[in-house]
């Protein structure tokens, strides 16, 4: 088992989500990543 880093420990105790985190969560929910990856994979 690895020892957690300072960044991981700090993030674990964080209470509020940043605007960036909220945006990325919303993007994850909206974008059909599997279909997008399948479409660009041949290139």
Protein Blocks (a to p, Z undefined) as FASTA:
>chain_A
ZZddfklmmmmmpfbdcfklmmmmmmmmmpcfklmmmmmmmZZ
